[in-house]
Amino acid sequence: MTCCDCKKNIGFREQQDSLEKYGVALCERHSRLIDKIRETNNTPLEAVQLYYALKEAGANPMLEWWDGHKSIDIAISRVKLNIELETEYQMITHEQAINDLEDAMHSFKNGFTTIRVPSIVVRYYLADTVRNILGIMEGLKANIKVI
């Protein structure tokens, strides 16, 4: 098996450890990098899984991209798409609603579209989620000037 990031051959133990931890096969170096990213940014596991699935599909995503205002779970800059994973499913407060609107405003001012994806969808319907995001990317490509 090979690392999903660098395509380096990895051993059975490395493969098993990363599959248990992330659901994707990673070499020791990339496992440590993902650990650091997750620890620093409180990145959801589903964001890591979606990142690698989109990467495999050829989308060229960036994990935990800083947009000048905040860290975005996954960004696809060629089509100016930000993807935020929603991990909490509780009643939204008015403070959270205002914060979400402000985040969307900052994204739109910079020409980016932000979509929010429930983490449970990634967990159970990863292939469908990737297919839909690729469809969104196609629509954005048709409507904006690609960088």
Secondary structure as UniProt FT lines:
FT   TURN            4..6
FT   HELIX           12..22
FT   HELIX           28..41
FT   HELIX           45..56
FT   TURN            57..58
FT   STRAND          62..66
FT   STRAND          71..76
FT   HELIX           77..79
FT   STRAND          81..86
FT   HELIX           94..109
FT   TURN            110..111
FT   STRAND          113..118
FT   HELIX           119..124
FT   HELIX           126..143
//
